[in-house]
Amino acid sequence: MAQYGRSDYWDERYTRDKEPFDWYQRWSGIKDVVTQHILPTNKILVLGCGNSRMSEEMFDDGFQNLTNIDISSVVIKDM
């Protein structure tokens, strides 16, 4: 588990596995809860975005002020 805090672990993983993966839920699974607390006009910071499609799906739903950050420079470059 300690490897999850290392950028080289994630760089290697995202180099090897290009398929999008959602660790928690897809946007459709949490949308009803999240939209009770944020508005499409809010600035949203997505921490540890990985290669999840959540930000893309949120953008398509009108949340267009998104900033994604991740420990892996590989996954950020692939965006």
Residue frames as a rotation matrix with the C-alpha (Angstrom) as fourth column:
MET 1
0.567 0.824 0.000 0.00
0.824 -0.567 0.000 0.00
0.000 0.000 -1.000 0.00
ALA 2
0.253 -0.545 -0.799 2.92
0.313 -0.736 0.601 2.36
-0.915 -0.402 -0.016 0.64
GLN 3
-0.645 -0.525 0.555 3.61
0.654 -0.002 0.757 2.31
-0.396 0.851 0.345 -3.09
TYR 4
0.262 0.842 0.471 0.41
0.957 -0.291 -0.012 4.33
0.127 0.454 -0.882 -3.73
GLY 5
0.799 0.000 -0.602 2.16
0.249 -0.910 0.331 7.43
-0.548 -0.414 -0.727 -2.40
ARG 6
-0.248 -0.968 -0.045 4.99
0.203 -0.097 0.974 7.17
-0.947 0.232 0.220 -4.93
SER 7
0.334 0.385 -0.860 4.77
-0.658 -0.558 -0.505 8.98
-0.674 0.735 0.067 -8.26
ASP 8
-0.603 -0.617 -0.506 6.94
-0.793 0.395 0.463 6.38
-0.086 0.681 -0.727 -10.01
TYR 9
-0.731 0.445 0.517 4.37
0.248 0.879 -0.407 3.69
-0.636 -0.169 -0.753 -9.14
TRP 10
0.290 0.937 -0.196 1.60
0.179 -0.254 -0.950 5.70
-0.940 0.241 -0.241 -10.79
ASP 11
0.061 -0.348 -0.935 3.74
-0.867 -0.482 0.123 6.76
-0.494 0.804 -0.332 -13.76
GLU 12
-0.904 -0.427 0.001 4.46
-0.385 0.815 0.433 3.10
-0.185 0.391 -0.902 -14.48
ARG 13
-0.471 0.801 0.369 0.83
0.426 0.573 -0.700 2.10
-0.772 -0.172 -0.611 -13.99
TYR 14
0.464 0.708 -0.532 -0.52
-0.100 -0.555 -0.826 4.79
-0.880 0.437 -0.186 -16.34
THR 15
-0.294 -0.620 -0.727 2.17
-0.895 -0.088 0.438 4.01
-0.336 0.779 -0.529 -18.92
ARG 16
-0.974 -0.125 0.188 1.17
-0.091 0.980 0.177 0.34
-0.206 0.155 -0.966 -18.84
ASP 17
-0.432 0.896 0.103 -2.61
0.868 0.444 -0.221 0.69
-0.244 -0.006 -0.970 -18.52
LYS 18
-0.994 -0.013 0.107 -4.18
0.057 -0.908 0.415 3.42
0.091 0.418 0.904 -20.66
GLU 19
-0.296 0.954 -0.041 -7.81
0.553 0.206 0.807 2.41
0.779 0.216 -0.589 -20.06
PRO 20
-0.330 0.262 0.907 -9.82
-0.591 -0.807 0.018 4.89
0.736 -0.530 0.421 -17.94
PHE 21
-0.341 0.189 -0.921 -10.55
0.629 0.774 -0.074 3.69
0.699 -0.605 -0.382 -14.42
ASP 22
0.081 0.447 0.891 -12.81
-0.527 -0.739 0.419 5.12
0.846 -0.503 0.176 -11.73
TRP 23
-0.810 -0.520 -0.272 -11.62
-0.036 0.507 -0.861 4.12
0.586 -0.687 -0.429 -8.27
TYR 24
-0.862 0.501 0.078 -14.73
-0.158 -0.118 -0.980 5.20
-0.482 -0.857 0.181 -6.43
GLN 25
0.080 0.953 0.293 -17.73
0.505 0.215 -0.836 5.88
-0.860 0.215 -0.464 -8.64
ARG 26
-0.523 -0.059 0.850 -18.61
0.809 -0.350 0.473 7.15
0.269 0.935 0.231 -12.06
TRP 27
-0.970 0.181 0.163 -20.08
-0.202 -0.971 -0.125 10.68
0.136 -0.154 0.979 -12.18
SER 28
-0.228 0.958 -0.175 -23.55
-0.387 0.076 0.919 9.19
0.893 0.277 0.353 -12.67
GLY 29
0.016 0.195 -0.981 -23.18
0.634 0.757 0.161 7.33
0.773 -0.624 -0.111 -9.35
ILE 30
-0.392 -0.234 -0.890 -22.44
0.894 -0.327 -0.308 10.41
-0.219 -0.916 0.337 -7.23
LYS 31
-0.714 0.080 0.696 -24.00
0.373 -0.797 0.474 13.22
0.592 0.598 0.539 -9.26
ASP 32
0.301 0.947 0.107 -27.17
0.365 -0.218 0.905 13.48
0.881 -0.234 -0.411 -7.16
VAL 33
0.563 -0.166 -0.810 -25.19
0.817 -0.038 0.576 13.89
-0.126 -0.985 0.114 -3.93
VAL 34
-0.478 -0.875 -0.078 -22.48
0.839 -0.481 0.257 16.20
-0.262 0.057 0.963 -5.31
THR 35
-0.559 0.277 0.782 -24.91
0.434 -0.705 0.561 18.56
0.706 0.653 0.273 -7.03
GLN 36
0.614 0.709 -0.347 -26.55
0.659 -0.219 0.719 19.24
0.434 -0.670 -0.602 -3.66
HIS 37
0.534 -0.511 -0.674 -23.31
0.601 -0.331 0.727 20.96
-0.595 -0.793 0.130 -2.62
ILE 38
-0.586 -0.755 -0.294 -21.76
0.269 -0.523 0.809 22.48
-0.764 0.395 0.510 -5.76
LEU 39
0.589 0.726 -0.356 -23.01
-0.064 -0.397 -0.916 24.54
-0.806 0.562 -0.187 -8.66
PRO 40
0.618 -0.340 0.709 -21.88
0.781 0.371 -0.503 24.32
-0.092 0.864 0.495 -12.28
THR 41
0.753 -0.308 0.582 -20.38
0.000 -0.884 -0.468 27.82
0.658 0.352 -0.666 -11.87
ASN 42
0.863 -0.451 0.230 -18.15
-0.280 -0.048 0.959 26.80
-0.421 -0.891 -0.168 -8.93
LYS 43
0.126 -0.907 -0.402 -14.41
-0.872 0.092 -0.481 26.29
0.473 0.411 -0.780 -9.32
ILE 44
0.925 0.261 0.277 -13.77
-0.356 0.849 0.391 22.59
-0.133 -0.460 0.878 -8.78
LEU 45
-0.111 -0.991 -0.071 -10.43
-0.987 0.118 -0.106 20.99
0.113 0.059 -0.992 -7.92
VAL 46
0.899 0.350 -0.264 -10.23
-0.349 0.936 0.049 17.27
0.264 0.048 0.963 -8.68
LEU 47
0.126 -0.877 0.464 -7.48
-0.964 0.003 0.267 15.83
-0.236 -0.481 -0.845 -6.50
GLY 48
-0.611 -0.443 0.656 -5.85
-0.326 0.896 0.302 12.64
-0.721 -0.029 -0.692 -7.71
CYS 49
0.186 0.795 -0.577 -7.84
-0.856 -0.156 -0.492 12.63
-0.481 0.586 0.652 -10.92
GLY 50
-0.332 -0.374 0.866 -5.95
0.048 0.910 0.411 9.70
-0.942 0.178 -0.284 -12.43
ASN 51
-0.987 0.010 -0.163 -7.40
-0.163 -0.057 0.985 8.63
0.001 0.998 0.058 -15.75
SER 52
-0.453 0.891 -0.012 -10.98
0.593 0.292 -0.751 8.65
-0.666 -0.347 -0.660 -14.51
ARG 53
-0.609 0.330 0.722 -13.64
0.633 -0.347 0.692 10.00
0.479 0.878 0.002 -16.85
MET 54
0.018 0.686 -0.727 -15.38
0.960 -0.216 -0.180 11.83
-0.280 -0.694 -0.663 -14.01
SER 55
-0.398 -0.219 -0.891 -14.09
0.160 -0.973 0.168 15.29
-0.903 -0.075 0.423 -14.98
GLU 56
-0.999 0.045 -0.023 -15.03
-0.027 -0.086 0.996 14.72
0.043 0.995 0.088 -18.60
GLU 57
-0.391 0.912 -0.127 -18.53
0.794 0.404 0.455 13.64
0.466 0.077 -0.881 -17.59
MET 58
-0.008 0.331 -0.944 -18.87
0.774 -0.595 -0.215 16.59
-0.633 -0.733 -0.251 -15.21
PHE 59
-0.776 -0.343 -0.529 -17.75
-0.052 -0.801 0.596 18.96
-0.629 0.490 0.604 -17.97
ASP 60
-0.871 0.483 0.094 -20.36
0.231 0.233 0.945 17.49
0.434 0.844 -0.314 -20.32
ASP 61
-0.036 0.878 -0.478 -22.93
0.962 0.161 0.223 18.11
0.272 -0.451 -0.850 -17.57
GLY 62
0.647 0.356 0.674 -22.09
0.347 -0.925 0.155 21.82
0.679 0.133 -0.722 -17.39
PHE 63
0.856 -0.449 -0.257 -19.35
0.156 -0.250 0.956 21.88
-0.494 -0.858 -0.144 -14.73
GLN 64
0.786 -0.458 0.415 -16.78
0.476 0.022 -0.879 23.61
0.394 0.888 0.236 -16.89
ASN 65
0.467 -0.659 0.590 -14.46
-0.667 -0.700 -0.255 25.23
0.581 -0.274 -0.766 -14.35
LEU 66
0.994 -0.099 0.036 -12.51
0.065 0.842 0.535 22.08
-0.084 -0.530 0.844 -13.43
THR 67
0.227 -0.973 -0.041 -8.86
-0.910 -0.197 -0.366 21.74
0.348 0.121 -0.930 -12.50
ASN 68
0.966 0.046 -0.254 -7.37
0.005 0.980 0.197 18.24
0.258 -0.192 0.947 -12.39
ILE 69
0.134 -0.963 0.234 -4.20
-0.955 -0.189 -0.230 17.39
0.266 -0.193 -0.945 -10.49
ASP 70
0.981 0.094 -0.168 -2.43
-0.059 0.978 0.201 14.11
0.183 -0.187 0.965 -9.93
ILE 71
0.512 -0.834 0.206 0.86
-0.312 0.044 0.949 12.81
-0.801 -0.550 -0.238 -8.54
SER 72
0.025 -0.464 0.885 1.59
0.664 0.669 0.333 11.22
-0.747 0.580 0.325 -11.93
SER 73
-0.265 -0.199 -0.944 2.96
-0.472 -0.826 0.307 13.50
-0.841 0.527 0.125 -14.63
VAL 74
-0.978 -0.098 0.182 2.32
0.088 0.601 0.794 10.69
-0.187 0.793 -0.580 -17.14
VAL 75
-0.293 0.947 0.133 -1.45
0.931 0.315 -0.187 10.73
-0.219 0.069 -0.973 -16.61
ILE 76
0.233 0.340 -0.911 -1.60
0.218 -0.931 -0.292 14.54
-0.948 -0.131 -0.291 -16.70
LYS 77
-0.617 -0.544 -0.568 0.31
-0.448 -0.350 0.823 14.64
-0.647 0.762 -0.028 -20.00
ASP 78
-0.911 0.282 0.301 -2.10
0.408 0.729 0.550 12.08
-0.064 0.624 -0.779 -21.45
MET 79
-0.166 0.916 -0.365 -5.15
0.495 -0.243 -0.834 14.26
-0.853 -0.319 -0.413 -20.70
